[in-house]
Amino acid sequence: MTKPANRPSPGTAICALDDLDDPGARDFTFGSGTAAFNIFLVRTDDTVRAYVNRCPHAHQRLDARPGRFLTMNETRILCGGHAALFRIEDGLCTSGPCAGKHLESVPV
């Protein structure tokens, strides 16, 4: 599989753990324009996971409201466009139009 040009290499320092709320999520962009590679990090306790910021259903950004990735109770990832819900631990869609599909994970 070919790595997108602006995808960070595994082991790339993206931010300090303390830069993420617990629980919380934050987006990052590598590159710009049509070559931009958008990811978001999700922290729960001392565990951080990263996913490509793209809904597997409509291929749009998950954060319809910039920077908003989690449900109100901060237990699921929410697609702001379709209200699909994803498990934080593995990106599995548990409800919505992409049920059974996964967010694309990014090694961190």
Summary of the structure (lengths in Angstrom):
residues: 108
radius of gyration: 13.1
end to end distance: 17.8
largest distance: 36.8
contacts: 299
relative contact order: 0.19
helix: 6%
strand: 32%
